[in-house]
Structures are given as structure tokens and as C-alpha cells.
Amino acid sequence: MKKMNLYIGLFLLMGLFLGGLTGAAWAMNEHGDHGHEEHANHADHEVFEVPENEPAPSLTLRVMEDPVAGWNLQLVTENFTFAPFHAGINHIPGEGHAHLYINDQKITRILCTWHHIPELAQNNNTIRVVLSTNDHNYYSVNNRIVEDTVEISTQQ
């Protein structure tokens, strides 16, 4: 009986912890993105050039059609950690979040390595993700924005 109570207690604690993370991430995403305009060009964000003495972050996108509906987007990064609790706070090297653009329209901030896209327009779609610092500047390495783009063609 003690062992069972221990397991129940651990599951409750884990649920509270994960619920807190999810709630905080949801609240940050619903915060209004700190007034950023919904433009896809890089002029709407300042750029943070990664110093040569710091590890350079990189990003690779993988997109898979969801078996039920929509698309699943995986962000594979190196030298970068998603830090949802630091979004909007001072820059910490190698931390931040990402911005998702679909067909040159900013859709949302991404706060972890996976994101579900419920639907896409018919025909061709350009999915672009840009890595951002905690204080909302685009990461840049050797004067190139750290981003990746994937083209998806949908059929009716």
C-alpha cells in the first residue's frame, strides 16, 4: 500500500509540474507576442550576431504529415536550447525560442522542438522557422539568419 501511495504521489507531482510548464508556455504564447508585427521579412526584428567565441546555433526542419490531420513540424537544433520561461527576458547565449512563418505570414512563437500545424492552404506552402534570442532578436551566424525553410505541396 505504501508503494502504491508513493507511485500516486509521484504521478501527481509530475502532473502538476508538466501542467505548470504547459500552462506557462500557453500563457506566453497567448501574451500577444510583445507587439511584434506579423511580417515575414527580417526588418521587423533586430539581429543578434553570435560572437565567434560562442557555439553557433543551427536549425533543421523536418515536416511530417500527421496521420489524423495537419502536419507535425520538428525543429532539430544544435547549440540551442528552447527556454520558454526566459522568453522576453535578457539574452542568454544559446537560449531562446523560434518564430513560425507560413507563406510569409508570421503564425506563432514555438517554445519547444515540436509544433503541430492543423491545416495548410491547398497547393504550395512555404514553412519557415527562425531561431530567436530570449529578447526577440533573430540569431545570426556569419551575417546569415539562423533559419530553415521547407516547401510543402498539398493536394485536394
Secondary structure, DSSP 8 states (H G I E B T S, - for coil): -HHHHHHHHHHHHHHHHHHHHHHHHHHHHTT-GGG-----SGGGS-EEE--TTS---EEEEEEEE-SSSSEEEEEEEES-EE-GGGTTS---TTEEEEEEEETTEEEEEE-SSEEEE----SEEEEEEEEEE-TTS-EEEETTEE-EEEEEEEE--
